Amino acid sequence: MAKEKGGQSKKHELTEEQKLMVLEEVKWVVGAVRGMFDQLVWTTDGQLSRDDLRQEVVFAMCEAAAYYDPEKINTTFRSYAIGAARRRLSGLRIFHQRPKRAARPYSLF
């Protein structure tokens, strides 16, 4: 992704071919990472639900589709997207499992 002024990333617009790739493989990719869902679901706290996790998988697949080039990457899009989805869900697990720390009072002296 190219960086804009201020460090913000530009958003890629997917082509019709890339959108079709994502739609064709979404069932397989969600099925492949479904085992991670049970480790991440918190429905009572309102943190994450299964629908939220499916949405994160689709976001990861869209990012993967934007970067996927079959000539440079020697794998199928399905395998590439599964890896991207697992990395994204692992990042969520790390983020949500960090202990919440109380703010330390700052002292000037």
C-alpha positions in Angstrom: 0.0 0.0 0.0 1.2 3.4 -0.8 1.5 5.9 2.0 -0.2 9.2 1.9 0.8 12.4 3.7 0.6 11.9 7.5 1.3 8.2 7.3 -2.2 7.1 6.3 -2.4 4.2 3.9 -4.3 4.5 0.6 -7.2 2.2 0.3 -7.2 -0.1 -2.7 -10.3 -0.4 -4.8 -10.6 -4.1 -5.8 -11.2 -4.9 -9.5 -14.1 -7.1 -10.5 -11.8 -10.1 -10.9 -10.4 -9.6 -7.4 -13.9 -9.3 -6.0 -14.9 -12.5 -7.7 -11.8 -14.3 -6.3 -12.8 -13.2 -2.8 -16.4 -14.3 -3.3 -15.5 -17.7 -4.7 -13.0 -18.6 -1.9 -14.7 -17.0 1.2 -16.5 -20.2 2.2 -13.2 -22.2 2.1 -11.2 -19.6 4.0 -13.7 -19.2 6.7 -13.9 -22.9 7.1 -10.1 -23.2 7.3 -9.8 -20.6 10.2 -13.0 -21.6 12.0 -11.0 -23.3 14.7 -9.6 -19.9 15.8 -13.1 -18.5 16.2 -13.7 -20.5 19.5 -10.6 -18.9 21.0 -11.7 -15.4 20.2 -15.5 -15.2 20.7 -16.8 -13.0 23.5 -20.4 -12.5 23.0 -21.5 -11.6 26.5 -19.1 -8.7 26.8 -19.9 -7.5 23.3 -16.3 -7.6 22.3 -16.4 -9.9 19.4 -19.0 -12.2 17.9 -18.8 -14.8 15.1 -20.1 -12.3 12.6 -17.4 -9.9 13.6 -14.8 -12.6 13.1 -16.2 -13.5 9.7 -16.1 -9.9 8.7 -12.4 -9.7 9.8 -11.7 -12.7 7.6 -13.3 -11.0 4.6 -11.3 -7.9 5.2 -8.1 -10.0 5.3 -9.2 -11.6 2.1 -9.7 -8.3 0.4 -6.3 -7.1 1.5 -4.8 -10.4 0.2 -6.6 -10.0 -3.1 -5.1 -6.5 -3.5 -1.6 -7.8 -3.0 -1.9 -11.2 -4.7 0.0 -11.7 -8.0 0.0 -15.3 -9.2 3.1 -14.6 -11.3 5.2 -13.6 -8.2 3.5 -15.7 -5.5 3.9 -19.4 -6.1 0.6 -20.4 -4.4 -3.1 -20.4 -5.0 -5.2 -17.5 -3.8 -7.0 -19.7 -1.4 -3.7 -20.6 0.4 -2.6 -17.0 0.4 -5.9 -15.8 1.8 -5.9 -18.4 4.5 -2.5 -17.2 5.7 -3.7 -13.6 5.6 -6.8 -14.5 7.6 -4.8 -16.4 10.2 -2.4 -13.5 10.7 -5.3 -11.1 11.1 -7.1 -13.3 13.6 -3.8 -13.9 15.5 -3.4 -10.1 15.8 -6.8 -9.8 17.2 -6.1 -12.5 19.8 -2.9 -10.8 20.9 -4.7 -7.4 21.1 -7.7 -8.6 23.1 -5.6 -10.8 25.5 -3.3 -8.1 26.6 -3.8 -7.2 30.2 -5.5 -3.9 30.9 -3.1 -1.8 32.9 -4.1 1.0 35.1 -2.7 4.4 34.1 0.3 5.4 36.1 0.2 8.8 37.7 2.8 11.1 36.2 5.0 13.1 38.4 6.9 16.2 37.3 9.3 16.0 40.2 
